[in-house]
Amino acid sequence: MKKKLKFAILYGSTRKKRLGIRLVKYLHNQILKNRHISNIIDPLHYKLPLLDKRYEEFNKKKNSCRYKKHTKNFR
């Protein structure tokens, strides 16, 4: 049995008429077709803010749950 690889596809565009998402979906489907694991990280889907500081610098009480629920899927 072949070892499954895990891929994270990070898509950074948040524009309204973004076209690159088509390539991301194609890559995702090709990875799945080859029986590997794929996660799409899309800031619009997860409603992630554009960060201007490190995760550790955020107010832990206010933001920790919000960001931790997203990061646990990609470790």
N, CA, C, O and CB atoms as a CASP TS submission, in Angstrom:
PFRMAT TS
TARGET T0000
AUTHOR 0000-0000-0000
METHOD Language model
MODEL 1
PARENT N/A
ATOM      1  N   MET     1       0.845  -1.195   0.000  1.00  0.00           N
ATOM      2  CA  MET     1       0.000   0.000   0.000  1.00  0.00           C
ATOM      3  C   MET     1       0.881   1.246   0.000  1.00  0.00           C
ATOM      4  O   MET     1       1.817   1.366   0.791  1.00  0.00           O
ATOM      5  CB  MET     1      -0.956   0.005   1.227  1.00  0.00           C
ATOM      6  N   LYS     2       0.568   2.149  -0.884  1.00  0.00           N
ATOM      7  CA  LYS     2       1.322   3.384  -1.029  1.00  0.00           C
ATOM      8  C   LYS     2       0.982   4.354   0.102  1.00  0.00           C
ATOM      9  O   LYS     2      -0.174   4.465   0.510  1.00  0.00           O
ATOM     10  CB  LYS     2       1.037   4.030  -2.394  1.00  0.00           C
ATOM     11  N   LYS     3       2.001   5.051   0.603  1.00  0.00           N
ATOM     12  CA  LYS     3       1.783   6.021   1.675  1.00  0.00           C
ATOM     13  C   LYS     3       1.038   7.239   1.132  1.00  0.00           C
ATOM     14  O   LYS     3       1.380   7.766   0.073  1.00  0.00           O
ATOM     15  CB  LYS     3       3.129   6.448   2.311  1.00  0.00           C
ATOM     16  N   LYS     4       0.011   7.681   1.872  1.00  0.00           N
ATOM     17  CA  LYS     4      -0.741   8.874   1.470  1.00  0.00           C
ATOM     18  C   LYS     4       0.047  10.121   1.850  1.00  0.00           C
ATOM     19  O   LYS     4       0.563  10.235   2.962  1.00  0.00           O
ATOM     20  CB  LYS     4      -2.150   8.895   2.131  1.00  0.00           C
ATOM     21  N   LEU     5       0.127  11.030   0.928  1.00  0.00           N
ATOM     22  CA  LEU     5       0.755  12.317   1.184  1.00  0.00           C
ATOM     23  C   LEU     5      -0.332  13.320   1.540  1.00  0.00           C
ATOM     24  O   LEU     5      -1.475  13.197   1.100  1.00  0.00           O
ATOM     25  CB  LEU     5       1.582  12.799  -0.047  1.00  0.00           C
ATOM     26  N   LYS     6       0.035  14.308   2.338  1.00  0.00           N
ATOM     27  CA  LYS     6      -0.920  15.333   2.748  1.00  0.00           C
ATOM     28  C   LYS     6      -0.472  16.672   2.165  1.00  0.00           C
ATOM     29  O   LYS     6       0.652  17.118   2.394  1.00  0.00           O
ATOM     30  CB  LYS     6      -1.037  15.409   4.309  1.00  0.00           C
ATOM     31  N   PHE     7      -1.363  17.300   1.414  1.00  0.00           N
ATOM     32  CA  PHE     7      -1.077  18.573   0.766  1.00  0.00           C
ATOM     33  C   PHE     7      -1.968  19.666   1.342  1.00  0.00           C
ATOM     34  O   PHE     7      -3.138  19.434   1.646  1.00  0.00           O
ATOM     35  CB  PHE     7      -1.272  18.465  -0.758  1.00  0.00           C
ATOM     36  N   ALA     8      -1.403  20.849   1.487  1.00  0.00           N
ATOM     37  CA  ALA     8      -2.176  22.039   1.837  1.00  0.00           C
ATOM     38  C   ALA     8      -1.997  23.020   0.683  1.00  0.00           C
ATOM     39  O   ALA     8      -0.879  23.442   0.387  1.00  0.00           O
ATOM     40  CB  ALA     8      -1.711  22.668   3.227  1.00  0.00           C
ATOM     41  N   ILE     9      -3.087  23.376   0.041  1.00  0.00           N
ATOM     42  CA  ILE     9      -3.041  24.321  -1.074  1.00  0.00           C
ATOM     43  C   ILE     9      -3.503  25.667  -0.537  1.00  0.00           C
ATOM     44  O   ILE     9      -4.667  25.844  -0.179  1.00  0.00           O
ATOM     45  CB  ILE     9      -3.936  23.845  -2.288  1.00  0.00           C
ATOM     46  N   LEU    10      -2.582  26.600  -0.487  1.00  0.00           N
ATOM     47  CA  LEU    10      -2.872  27.929   0.048  1.00  0.00           C
ATOM     48  C   LEU    10      -3.216  28.861  -1.103  1.00  0.00           C
ATOM     49  O   LEU    10      -2.405  29.100  -1.998  1.00  0.00           O
ATOM     50  CB  LEU    10      -1.669  28.481   0.865  1.00  0.00           C
ATOM     51  N   TYR    11      -4.438  29.382  -1.061  1.00  0.00           N
ATOM     52  CA  TYR    11      -4.869  30.329  -2.088  1.00  0.00           C
ATOM     53  C   TYR    11      -5.049  31.684  -1.424  1.00  0.00           C
ATOM     54  O   TYR    11      -5.820  31.815  -0.474  1.00  0.00           O
ATOM     55  CB  TYR    11      -6.193  29.860  -2.789  1.00  0.00           C
ATOM     56  N   GLY    12      -4.354  32.674  -1.910  1.00  0.00           N
ATOM     57  CA  GLY    12      -4.309  33.941  -1.209  1.00  0.00           C
ATOM     58  C   GLY    12      -5.195  35.056  -1.731  1.00  0.00           C
ATOM     59  O   GLY    12      -5.315  36.088  -1.070  1.00  0.00           O
ATOM     60  N   SER    13      -5.810  34.896  -2.874  1.00  0.00           N
ATOM     61  CA  SER    13      -6.601  35.983  -3.436  1.00  0.00           C
ATOM     62  C   SER    13      -7.955  36.094  -2.738  1.00  0.00           C
ATOM     63  O   SER    13      -8.621  35.092  -2.477  1.00  0.00           O
ATOM     64  CB  SER    13      -6.796  35.775  -4.939  1.00  0.00           C
ATOM     65  N   THR    14      -8.345  37.329  -2.443  1.00  0.00           N
ATOM     66  CA  THR    14      -9.656  37.572  -1.833  1.00  0.00           C
ATOM     67  C   THR    14     -10.508  38.494  -2.706  1.00  0.00           C
ATOM     68  O   THR    14     -11.531  39.010  -2.256  1.00  0.00           O
ATOM     69  CB  THR    14      -9.488  38.181  -0.432  1.00  0.00           C
ATOM     70  N   ARG    15     -10.089  38.696  -3.939  1.00  0.00           N
ATOM     71  CA  ARG    15     -10.839  39.570  -4.843  1.00  0.00           C
ATOM     72  C   ARG    15     -12.153  38.929  -5.270  1.00  0.00           C
ATOM     73  O   ARG    15     -12.298  37.707  -5.235  1.00  0.00           O
ATOM     74  CB  ARG    15      -9.999  39.906  -6.075  1.00  0.00           C
ATOM     75  N   LYS    16     -13.103  39.759  -5.670  1.00  0.00           N
ATOM     76  CA  LYS    16     -14.431  39.261  -6.054  1.00  0.00           C
ATOM     77  C   LYS    16     -14.391  38.387  -7.303  1.00  0.00           C
ATOM     78  O   LYS    16     -15.008  37.322  -7.323  1.00  0.00           O
ATOM     79  CB  LYS    16     -15.372  40.427  -6.286  1.00  0.00           C
ATOM     80  N   LYS    17     -13.690  38.805  -8.327  1.00  0.00           N
ATOM     81  CA  LYS    17     -13.674  38.053  -9.591  1.00  0.00           C
ATOM     82  C   LYS    17     -12.361  37.285  -9.745  1.00  0.00           C
ATOM     83  O   LYS    17     -11.709  37.358 -10.786  1.00  0.00           O
ATOM     84  CB  LYS    17     -13.876  39.008 -10.794  1.00  0.00           C
ATOM     85  N   ARG    18     -11.991  36.568  -8.729  1.00  0.00           N
ATOM     86  CA  ARG    18     -10.728  35.831  -8.749  1.00  0.00           C
ATOM     87  C   ARG    18     -10.845  34.599  -9.642  1.00  0.00           C
ATOM     88  O   ARG    18     -11.857  33.898  -9.626  1.00  0.00           O
ATOM     89  CB  ARG    18     -10.317  35.420  -7.321  1.00  0.00           C
ATOM     90  N   LEU    19      -9.810  34.351 -10.409  1.00  0.00           N
ATOM     91  CA  LEU    19      -9.832  33.245 -11.358  1.00  0.00           C
ATOM     92  C   LEU    19      -8.945  32.078 -10.926  1.00  0.00           C
ATOM     93  O   LEU    19      -9.162  30.942 -11.346  1.00  0.00           O
ATOM     94  CB  LEU    19      -9.401  33.733 -12.717  1.00  0.00           C
ATOM     95  N   GLY    20      -7.973  32.352 -10.109  1.00  0.00           N
ATOM     96  CA  GLY    20      -7.025  31.325  -9.703  1.00  0.00           C
ATOM     97  C   GLY    20      -7.635  30.182  -8.916  1.00  0.00           C
ATOM     98  O   GLY    20      -7.030  29.116  -8.804  1.00  0.00           O
ATOM     99  N   ILE    21      -8.825  30.388  -8.369  1.00  0.00           N
ATOM    100  CA  ILE    21      -9.482  29.338  -7.596  1.00  0.00           C
ATOM    101  C   ILE    21      -9.759  28.120  -8.479  1.00  0.00           C
ATOM    102  O   ILE    21      -9.849  26.999  -7.979  1.00  0.00           O
ATOM    103  CB  ILE    21     -10.794  29.862  -6.977  1.00  0.00           C
ATOM    104  N   ARG    22      -9.894  28.336  -9.780  1.00  0.00           N
ATOM    105  CA  ARG    22     -10.111  27.202 -10.697  1.00  0.00           C
ATOM    106  C   ARG    22      -8.902  26.266 -10.697  1.00  0.00           C
ATOM    107  O   ARG    22      -9.058  25.045 -10.695  1.00  0.00           O
ATOM    108  CB  ARG    22     -10.388  27.710 -12.134  1.00  0.00           C
ATOM    109  N   LEU    23      -7.707  26.837 -10.698  1.00  0.00           N
ATOM    110  CA  LEU    23      -6.492  26.025 -10.647  1.00  0.00           C
ATOM    111  C   LEU    23      -6.392  25.301  -9.307  1.00  0.00           C
ATOM    112  O   LEU    23      -6.013  24.131  -9.256  1.00  0.00           O
ATOM    113  CB  LEU    23      -5.244  26.902 -10.877  1.00  0.00           C
ATOM    114  N   VAL    24      -6.728  25.991  -8.235  1.00  0.00           N
ATOM    115  CA  VAL    24      -6.695  25.381  -6.905  1.00  0.00           C
ATOM    116  C   VAL    24      -7.628  24.169  -6.853  1.00  0.00           C
ATOM    117  O   VAL    24      -7.250  23.115  -6.343  1.00  0.00           O
ATOM    118  CB  VAL    24      -7.093  26.414  -5.821  1.00  0.00           C
ATOM    119  N   LYS    25      -8.832  24.317  -7.374  1.00  0.00           N
ATOM    120  CA  LYS    25      -9.791  23.201  -7.376  1.00  0.00           C
ATOM    121  C   LYS    25      -9.306  22.050  -8.258  1.00  0.00           C
ATOM    122  O   LYS    25      -9.489  20.882  -7.916  1.00  0.00           O
ATOM    123  CB  LYS    25     -11.169  23.683  -7.860  1.00  0.00           C
ATOM    124  N   TYR    26      -8.690  22.382  -9.386  1.00  0.00           N
ATOM    125  CA  TYR    26      -8.145  21.348 -10.263  1.00  0.00           C
ATOM    126  C   TYR    26      -7.048  20.561  -9.541  1.00  0.00           C
ATOM    127  O   TYR    26      -7.057  19.331  -9.544  1.00  0.00           O
ATOM    128  CB  TYR    26      -7.591  21.975 -11.562  1.00  0.00           C
ATOM    129  N   LEU    27      -6.107  21.274  -8.926  1.00  0.00           N
ATOM    130  CA  LEU    27      -5.030  20.609  -8.187  1.00  0.00           C
ATOM    131  C   LEU    27      -5.584  19.747  -7.062  1.00  0.00           C
ATOM    132  O   LEU    27      -5.138  18.618  -6.858  1.00  0.00           O
ATOM    133  CB  LEU    27      -4.053  21.643  -7.620  1.00  0.00           C
ATOM    134  N   HIS    28      -6.549  20.278  -6.340  1.00  0.00           N
ATOM    135  CA  HIS    28      -7.197  19.547  -5.247  1.00  0.00           C
ATOM    136  C   HIS    28      -7.797  18.234  -5.759  1.00  0.00           C
ATOM    137  O   HIS    28      -7.596  17.180  -5.157  1.00  0.00           O
ATOM    138  CB  HIS    28      -8.294  20.417  -4.589  1.00  0.00           C
ATOM    139  N   ASN    29      -8.526  18.303  -6.862  1.00  0.00           N
ATOM    140  CA  ASN    29      -9.151  17.105  -7.430  1.00  0.00           C
ATOM    141  C   ASN    29      -8.120  16.096  -7.935  1.00  0.00           C
ATOM    142  O   ASN    29      -8.323  14.889  -7.802  1.00  0.00           O
ATOM    143  CB  ASN    29     -10.081  17.495  -8.567  1.00  0.00           C
ATOM    144  N   GLN    30      -7.026  16.574  -8.509  1.00  0.00           N
ATOM    145  CA  GLN    30      -5.977  15.666  -8.977  1.00  0.00           C
ATOM    146  C   GLN    30      -5.307  14.948  -7.807  1.00  0.00           C
ATOM    147  O   GLN    30      -4.995  13.761  -7.894  1.00  0.00           O
ATOM    148  CB  GLN    30      -4.928  16.435  -9.791  1.00  0.00           C
ATOM    149  N   ILE    31      -5.092  15.668  -6.728  1.00  0.00           N
ATOM    150  CA  ILE    31      -4.498  15.061  -5.531  1.00  0.00           C
ATOM    151  C   ILE    31      -5.426  13.994  -4.967  1.00  0.00           C
ATOM    152  O   ILE    31      -4.981  12.901  -4.617  1.00  0.00           O
ATOM    153  CB  ILE    31      -4.204  16.136  -4.458  1.00  0.00           C
ATOM    154  N   LEU    32      -6.718  14.309  -4.878  1.00  0.00           N
ATOM    155  CA  LEU    32      -7.689  13.338  -4.370  1.00  0.00           C
ATOM    156  C   LEU    32      -7.806  12.131  -5.298  1.00  0.00           C
ATOM    157  O   LEU    32      -7.947  10.998  -4.838  1.00  0.00           O
ATOM    158  CB  LEU    32      -9.059  14.000  -4.197  1.00  0.00           C
ATOM    159  N   LYS    33      -7.746  12.379  -6.597  1.00  0.00           N
ATOM    160  CA  LYS    33      -7.851  11.292  -7.576  1.00  0.00           C
ATOM    161  C   LYS    33      -6.711  10.286  -7.395  1.00  0.00           C
ATOM    162  O   LYS    33      -6.881   9.090  -7.635  1.00  0.00           O
ATOM    163  CB  LYS    33      -7.838  11.859  -9.014  1.00  0.00           C
ATOM    164  N   ASN    34      -5.558  10.783  -6.973  1.00  0.00           N
ATOM    165  CA  ASN    34      -4.400   9.924  -6.730  1.00  0.00           C
ATOM    166  C   ASN    34      -4.370   9.378  -5.300  1.00  0.00           C
ATOM    167  O   ASN    34      -3.354   8.859  -4.839  1.00  0.00           O
ATOM    168  CB  ASN    34      -3.120  10.691  -7.011  1.00  0.00           C
ATOM    169  N   ARG    35      -5.495   9.505  -4.619  1.00  0.00           N
ATOM    170  CA  ARG    35      -5.714   8.946  -3.277  1.00  0.00           C
ATOM    171  C   ARG    35      -4.781   9.512  -2.212  1.00  0.00           C
ATOM    172  O   ARG    35      -4.337   8.804  -1.308  1.00  0.00           O
ATOM    173  CB  ARG    35      -5.554   7.458  -3.321  1.00  0.00           C
ATOM    174  N   HIS    36      -4.498  10.795  -2.343  1.00  0.00           N
ATOM    175  CA  HIS    36      -3.751  11.501  -1.311  1.00  0.00           C
ATOM    176  C   HIS    36      -4.728  12.413  -0.577  1.00  0.00           C
ATOM    177  O   HIS    36      -5.917  12.443  -0.897  1.00  0.00           O
ATOM    178  CB  HIS    36      -2.552  12.314  -1.920  1.00  0.00           C
ATOM    179  N   ILE    37      -4.231  13.149   0.396  1.00  0.00           N
ATOM    180  CA  ILE    37      -5.067  14.033   1.210  1.00  0.00           C
ATOM    181  C   ILE    37      -4.777  15.473   0.799  1.00  0.00           C
ATOM    182  O   ILE    37      -3.618  15.860   0.646  1.00  0.00           O
ATOM    183  CB  ILE    37      -4.804  13.819   2.746  1.00  0.00           C
ATOM    184  N   SER    38      -5.831  16.260   0.621  1.00  0.00           N
ATOM    185  CA  SER    38      -5.666  17.641   0.191  1.00  0.00           C
ATOM    186  C   SER    38      -6.577  18.562   0.997  1.00  0.00           C
ATOM    187  O   SER    38      -7.751  18.262   1.215  1.00  0.00           O
ATOM    188  CB  SER    38      -5.960  17.777  -1.310  1.00  0.00           C
ATOM    189  N   ASN    39      -6.018  19.678   1.430  1.00  0.00           N
ATOM    190  CA  ASN    39      -6.786  20.724   2.108  1.00  0.00           C
ATOM    191  C   ASN    39      -6.584  22.028   1.357  1.00  0.00           C
ATOM    192  O   ASN    39      -5.456  22.411   1.049  1.00  0.00           O
ATOM    193  CB  ASN    39      -6.358  20.869   3.604  1.00  0.00           C
ATOM    194  N   ILE    40      -7.678  22.704   1.066  1.00  0.00           N
ATOM    195  CA  ILE    40      -7.600  24.029   0.459  1.00  0.00           C
ATOM    196  C   ILE    40      -7.717  25.046   1.584  1.00  0.00           C
ATOM    197  O   ILE    40      -8.674  25.033   2.359  1.00  0.00           O
ATOM    198  CB  ILE    40      -8.721  24.241  -0.631  1.00  0.00           C
ATOM    199  N   ILE    41      -6.731  25.920   1.658  1.00  0.00           N
ATOM    200  CA  ILE    41      -6.765  26.996   2.644  1.00  0.00           C
ATOM    201  C   ILE    41      -7.113  28.272   1.884  1.00  0.00           C
ATOM    202  O   ILE    41      -6.277  28.844   1.185  1.00  0.00           O
ATOM    203  CB  ILE    41      -5.387  27.132   3.423  1.00  0.00           C
ATOM    204  N   ASP    42      -8.347  28.698   2.033  1.00  0.00           N
ATOM    205  CA  ASP    42      -8.874  29.853   1.312  1.00  0.00           C
ATOM    206  C   ASP    42      -9.339  30.880   2.336  1.00  0.00           C
ATOM    207  O   ASP    42     -10.254  30.596   3.109  1.00  0.00           O
ATOM    208  CB  ASP    42     -10.044  29.443   0.352  1.00  0.00           C
ATOM    209  N   PRO    43      -8.737  32.066   2.365  1.00  0.00           N
ATOM    210  CA  PRO    43      -9.121  33.056   3.365  1.00  0.00           C
ATOM    211  C   PRO    43     -10.586  33.476   3.283  1.00  0.00           C
ATOM    212  O   PRO    43     -11.151  33.898   4.292  1.00  0.00           O
ATOM    213  CB  PRO    43      -8.255  34.263   3.226  1.00  0.00           C
ATOM    214  N   LEU    44     -11.212  33.374   2.123  1.00  0.00           N
ATOM    215  CA  LEU    44     -12.637  33.711   2.026  1.00  0.00           C
ATOM    216  C   LEU    44     -13.504  32.634   2.662  1.00  0.00           C
ATOM    217  O   LEU    44     -14.496  32.946   3.319  1.00  0.00           O
ATOM    218  CB  LEU    44     -13.041  33.908   0.564  1.00  0.00           C
ATOM    219  N   HIS    45     -13.140  31.375   2.474  1.00  0.00           N
ATOM    220  CA  HIS    45     -13.920  30.271   3.038  1.00  0.00           C
ATOM    221  C   HIS    45     -13.854  30.271   4.565  1.00  0.00           C
ATOM    222  O   HIS    45     -14.867  30.082   5.238  1.00  0.00           O
ATOM    223  CB  HIS    45     -13.418  28.929   2.491  1.00  0.00           C
ATOM    224  N   TYR    46     -12.658  30.483   5.100  1.00  0.00           N
ATOM    225  CA  TYR    46     -12.482  30.457   6.551  1.00  0.00           C
ATOM    226  C   TYR    46     -12.720  31.817   7.194  1.00  0.00           C
ATOM    227  O   TYR    46     -12.653  31.954   8.416  1.00  0.00           O
ATOM    228  CB  TYR    46     -11.093  29.972   6.892  1.00  0.00           C
ATOM    229  N   LYS    47     -12.996  32.819   6.369  1.00  0.00           N
ATOM    230  CA  LYS    47     -13.196  34.189   6.849  1.00  0.00           C
ATOM    231  C   LYS    47     -12.004  34.652   7.696  1.00  0.00           C
ATOM    232  O   LYS    47     -12.165  35.237   8.767  1.00  0.00           O
ATOM    233  CB  LYS    47     -14.500  34.284   7.668  1.00  0.00           C
ATOM    234  N   LEU    48     -10.819  34.371   7.181  1.00  0.00           N
ATOM    235  CA  LEU    48      -9.596  34.764   7.870  1.00  0.00           C
ATOM    236  C   LEU    48      -9.278  36.221   7.550  1.00  0.00           C
ATOM    237  O   LEU    48      -9.413  36.645   6.402  1.00  0.00           O
ATOM    238  CB  LEU    48      -8.416  33.843   7.471  1.00  0.00           C
ATOM    239  N   PRO    49      -8.868  36.972   8.529  1.00  0.00           N
ATOM    240  CA  PRO    49      -8.438  38.345   8.245  1.00  0.00           C
ATOM    241  C   PRO    49      -7.041  38.308   7.637  1.00  0.00           C
ATOM    242  O   PRO    49      -6.312  37.330   7.796  1.00  0.00           O
ATOM    243  CB  PRO    49      -8.458  39.225   9.539  1.00  0.00           C
ATOM    244  N   LEU    50      -6.684  39.355   6.958  1.00  0.00           N
ATOM    245  CA  LEU    50      -5.313  39.465   6.493  1.00  0.00           C
ATOM    246  C   LEU    50      -4.483  39.896   7.687  1.00  0.00           C
ATOM    247  O   LEU    50      -4.668  40.989   8.222  1.00  0.00           O
ATOM    248  CB  LEU    50      -5.175  40.473   5.293  1.00  0.00           C
ATOM    249  N   LEU    51      -3.586  39.052   8.093  1.00  0.00           N
ATOM    250  CA  LEU    51      -2.829  39.301   9.313  1.00  0.00           C
ATOM    251  C   LEU    51      -1.665  40.240   9.045  1.00  0.00           C
ATOM    252  O   LEU    51      -0.954  40.102   8.050  1.00  0.00           O
ATOM    253  CB  LEU    51      -2.322  37.990   9.906  1.00  0.00           C
ATOM    254  N   ASP    52      -1.481  41.195   9.947  1.00  0.00           N
ATOM    255  CA  ASP    52      -0.337  42.080   9.838  1.00  0.00           C
ATOM    256  C   ASP    52       0.614  41.894  11.011  1.00  0.00           C
ATOM    257  O   ASP    52       1.555  42.668  11.190  1.00  0.00           O
ATOM    258  CB  ASP    52      -0.795  43.525   9.757  1.00  0.00           C
ATOM    259  N   LYS    53       0.361  40.865  11.804  1.00  0.00           N
ATOM    260  CA  LYS    53       1.264  40.510  12.893  1.00  0.00           C
ATOM    261  C   LYS    53       1.207  39.006  13.109  1.00  0.00           C
ATOM    262  O   LYS    53       0.351  38.320  12.550  1.00  0.00           O
ATOM    263  CB  LYS    53       0.897  41.272  14.199  1.00  0.00           C
ATOM    264  N   ARG    54       2.118  38.503  13.918  1.00  0.00           N
ATOM    265  CA  ARG    54       2.177  37.065  14.152  1.00  0.00           C
ATOM    266  C   ARG    54       1.017  36.604  15.016  1.00  0.00           C
ATOM    267  O   ARG    54       0.449  37.378  15.786  1.00  0.00           O
ATOM    268  CB  ARG    54       3.499  36.685  14.807  1.00  0.00           C
ATOM    269  N   TYR    55       0.678  35.340  14.876  1.00  0.00           N
ATOM    270  CA  TYR    55      -0.413  34.723  15.648  1.00  0.00           C
ATOM    271  C   TYR    55      -0.214  34.946  17.148  1.00  0.00           C
ATOM    272  O   TYR    55      -1.169  35.239  17.868  1.00  0.00           O
ATOM    273  CB  TYR    55      -0.501  33.209  15.345  1.00  0.00           C
ATOM    274  N   GLU    56       1.020  34.807  17.614  1.00  0.00           N
ATOM    275  CA  GLU    56       1.316  34.935  19.043  1.00  0.00           C
ATOM    276  C   GLU    56       1.056  36.341  19.581  1.00  0.00           C
ATOM    277  O   GLU    56       0.876  36.514  20.787  1.00  0.00           O
ATOM    278  CB  GLU    56       2.755  34.557  19.302  1.00  0.00           C
ATOM    279  N   GLU    57       1.034  37.337  18.712  1.00  0.00           N
ATOM    280  CA  GLU    57       0.871  38.716  19.146  1.00  0.00           C
ATOM    281  C   GLU    57      -0.584  39.128  19.332  1.00  0.00           C
ATOM    282  O   GLU    57      -0.855  40.211  19.851  1.00  0.00           O
ATOM    283  CB  GLU    57       1.519  39.626  18.162  1.00  0.00           C
ATOM    284  N   PHE    58      -1.523  38.285  18.918  1.00  0.00           N
ATOM    285  CA  PHE    58      -2.930  38.609  19.096  1.00  0.00           C
ATOM    286  C   PHE    58      -3.344  38.416  20.547  1.00  0.00           C
ATOM    287  O   PHE    58      -2.730  37.647  21.286  1.00  0.00           O
ATOM    288  CB  PHE    58      -3.799  37.750  18.176  1.00  0.00           C
ATOM    289  N   ASN    59      -4.387  39.122  20.938  1.00  0.00           N
ATOM    290  CA  ASN    59      -4.948  38.965  22.274  1.00  0.00           C
ATOM    291  C   ASN    59      -5.426  37.526  22.414  1.00  0.00           C
ATOM    292  O   ASN    59      -6.345  37.104  21.713  1.00  0.00           O
ATOM    293  CB  ASN    59      -6.115  39.981  22.531  1.00  0.00           C
ATOM    294  N   LYS    60      -4.811  36.781  23.308  1.00  0.00           N
ATOM    295  CA  LYS    60      -5.098  35.349  23.418  1.00  0.00           C
ATOM    296  C   LYS    60      -6.541  35.060  23.792  1.00  0.00           C
ATOM    297  O   LYS    60      -7.138  34.147  23.220  1.00  0.00           O
ATOM    298  CB  LYS    60      -4.187  34.722  24.435  1.00  0.00           C
ATOM    299  N   LYS    61      -7.121  35.788  24.714  1.00  0.00           N
ATOM    300  CA  LYS    61      -8.496  35.515  25.137  1.00  0.00           C
ATOM    301  C   LYS    61      -9.488  35.815  24.019  1.00  0.00           C
ATOM    302  O   LYS    61     -10.435  35.060  23.800  1.00  0.00           O
ATOM    303  CB  LYS    61      -8.845  36.337  26.380  1.00  0.00           C
ATOM    304  N   LYS    62      -9.268  36.903  23.327  1.00  0.00           N
ATOM    305  CA  LYS    62     -10.219  37.342  22.303  1.00  0.00           C
ATOM    306  C   LYS    62     -10.161  36.489  21.036  1.00  0.00           C
ATOM    307  O   LYS    62     -11.200  36.154  20.466  1.00  0.00           O
ATOM    308  CB  LYS    62      -9.957  38.789  21.949  1.00  0.00           C
ATOM    309  N   ASN    63      -8.955  36.137  20.593  1.00  0.00           N
ATOM    310  CA  ASN    63      -8.796  35.521  19.283  1.00  0.00           C
ATOM    311  C   ASN    63      -8.375  34.062  19.285  1.00  0.00           C
ATOM    312  O   ASN    63      -8.410  33.425  18.232  1.00  0.00           O
ATOM    313  CB  ASN    63      -7.818  36.281  18.521  1.00  0.00           C
ATOM    314  N   SER    64      -7.986  33.514  20.404  1.00  0.00           N
ATOM    315  CA  SER    64      -7.373  32.188  20.384  1.00  0.00           C
ATOM    316  C   SER    64      -8.301  31.120  19.824  1.00  0.00           C
ATOM    317  O   SER    64      -7.861  30.299  19.019  1.00  0.00           O
ATOM    318  CB  SER    64      -6.944  31.802  21.774  1.00  0.00           C
ATOM    319  N   CYS    65      -9.549  31.104  20.217  1.00  0.00           N
ATOM    320  CA  CYS    65     -10.473  30.075  19.724  1.00  0.00           C
ATOM    321  C   CYS    65     -10.712  30.232  18.228  1.00  0.00           C
ATOM    322  O   CYS    65     -10.789  29.241  17.502  1.00  0.00           O
ATOM    323  CB  CYS    65     -11.811  30.143  20.480  1.00  0.00           C
ATOM    324  N   ARG    66     -10.827  31.447  17.778  1.00  0.00           N
ATOM    325  CA  ARG    66     -11.110  31.720  16.364  1.00  0.00           C
ATOM    326  C   ARG    66     -10.004  31.185  15.459  1.00  0.00           C
ATOM    327  O   ARG    66     -10.286  30.566  14.433  1.00  0.00           O
ATOM    328  CB  ARG    66     -11.284  33.223  16.138  1.00  0.00           C
ATOM    329  N   TYR    67      -8.743  31.421  15.837  1.00  0.00           N
ATOM    330  CA  TYR    67      -7.643  30.991  14.992  1.00  0.00           C
ATOM    331  C   TYR    67      -7.276  29.535  15.217  1.00  0.00           C
ATOM    332  O   TYR    67      -6.865  28.857  14.275  1.00  0.00           O
ATOM    333  CB  TYR    67      -6.444  31.859  15.233  1.00  0.00           C
ATOM    334  N   LYS    68      -7.411  29.041  16.424  1.00  0.00           N
ATOM    335  CA  LYS    68      -7.048  27.656  16.710  1.00  0.00           C
ATOM    336  C   LYS    68      -7.934  26.678  15.962  1.00  0.00           C
ATOM    337  O   LYS    68      -7.460  25.622  15.543  1.00  0.00           O
ATOM    338  CB  LYS    68      -7.129  27.386  18.200  1.00  0.00           C
ATOM    339  N   LYS    69      -9.217  27.003  15.782  1.00  0.00           N
ATOM    340  CA  LYS    69     -10.099  26.073  15.070  1.00  0.00           C
ATOM    341  C   LYS    69      -9.671  25.913  13.617  1.00  0.00           C
ATOM    342  O   LYS    69      -9.938  24.875  13.011  1.00  0.00           O
ATOM    343  CB  LYS    69     -11.553  26.556  15.136  1.00  0.00           C
ATOM    344  N   HIS    70      -9.011  26.919  13.046  1.00  0.00           N
ATOM    345  CA  HIS    70      -8.533  26.822  11.669  1.00  0.00           C
ATOM    346  C   HIS    70      -7.188  26.112  11.601  1.00  0.00           C
ATOM    347  O   HIS    70      -6.952  25.317  10.691  1.00  0.00           O
ATOM    348  CB  HIS    70      -8.424  28.211  11.045  1.00  0.00           C
ATOM    349  N   THR    71      -6.311  26.389  12.549  1.00  0.00           N
ATOM    350  CA  THR    71      -4.965  25.842  12.461  1.00  0.00           C
ATOM    351  C   THR    71      -4.898  24.368  12.812  1.00  0.00           C
ATOM    352  O   THR    71      -3.980  23.686  12.358  1.00  0.00           O
ATOM    353  CB  THR    71      -4.048  26.607  13.356  1.00  0.00           C
ATOM    354  N   LYS    72      -5.824  23.846  13.596  1.00  0.00           N
ATOM    355  CA  LYS    72      -5.738  22.437  13.995  1.00  0.00           C
ATOM    356  C   LYS    72      -5.919  21.486  12.819  1.00  0.00           C
ATOM    357  O   LYS    72      -5.448  20.350  12.875  1.00  0.00           O
ATOM    358  CB  LYS    72      -6.777  22.133  15.054  1.00  0.00           C
ATOM    359  N   ASN    73      -6.586  21.919  11.763  1.00  0.00           N
ATOM    360  CA  ASN    73      -6.800  21.066  10.592  1.00  0.00           C
ATOM    361  C   ASN    73      -5.548  20.893   9.741  1.00  0.00           C
ATOM    362  O   ASN    73      -5.483  19.980   8.918  1.00  0.00           O
ATOM    363  CB  ASN    73      -7.905  21.637   9.744  1.00  0.00           C
ATOM    364  N   PHE    74      -4.570  21.744   9.924  1.00  0.00           N
ATOM    365  CA  PHE    74      -3.428  21.762   9.019  1.00  0.00           C
ATOM    366  C   PHE    74      -2.117  21.422   9.700  1.00  0.00           C
ATOM    367  O   PHE    74      -1.053  21.793   9.203  1.00  0.00           O
ATOM    368  CB  PHE    74      -3.316  23.103   8.377  1.00  0.00           C
ATOM    369  N   ARG    75      -2.164  20.735  10.809  1.00  0.00           N
ATOM    370  CA  ARG    75      -0.930  20.327  11.506  1.00  0.00           C
ATOM    371  C   ARG    75      -0.683  18.872  11.314  1.00  0.00           C
ATOM    372  O   ARG    75       0.304  18.341  11.823  1.00  0.00           O
ATOM    373  CB  ARG    75      -1.000  20.643  12.994  1.00  0.00           C
TER
END
